[in-house]
Amino acid sequence: MSGALGTAAALALLLAQGAARAPLPAEPPIGGPGWTVVVPALLFLVTAGGTWALWRHFAGNDNDQ
């Protein structure tokens, strides 16, 4: 019985904390299509290029013993 009571108390505490939080009044400093589309696409291309370069570098080194 104490487990159910503890769970109910924890749930009540979470609900009380969530109701006390208010959204921040400030706008985010970055945003727009440049940050949401262009930057992630560039990061993906850089990481894909780096992965490809590492793969090409290590792909031919199978006979090192």
N, C-alpha and C positions, 0 to 999 in steps of 0.2 A: 504494500500500500504506500510506503514512503517513496518508492521509485516513481509512482504516478504523480504523487504530490510534488516531488522534486522537478519532474518534467513540466508540470503545469506552472510551477513557480518560474522556471527558466524561460518558458514561453511567454509568460506575462512580463518578465523583465525585458526580453527582446522586443516585445511590442511597445513597451514604455520607452525604450531607448530609441526605437525607430520613429516614434511620434515626436520625440524631442528634437530630432535633427531637422534643420531647415536648409533649403538649398542656398548655396553661396550667391551673393548678390553680384558677383563680378562675372564678366564674360571671359571665356578662355583666351589666352594671348595668341594662340595659334589655331587655325581652322581654315576651312575652305577647301576647294578641290586640290590645291597644291599640296596640302598636308594630308588629305585623305585618299588621294589617287596617285599623284605624281611621286611623292616621296616613297610610299610603300613599293611602287613599281620599280623605282630606281634601286631601292635596297634589295629587292628580289633579284634584279638583274646583276647587281654586284655580287651577291652571294652565289647565284647560279654560275657566274663566270669564275669565281674563285674555286668553287667546287669542281668545275670542269677542268680548270688549270691544275688543281691538285691531282685529280684523277689521271690526267694525261701524264703528269710528272711521275706518278708512282705506278702506272699501269705496265710499264715495260721492265720493271725491276723484279721479275719473278725468279731469275736465276742467280740471285746474290746468295751465296752460301758460305 
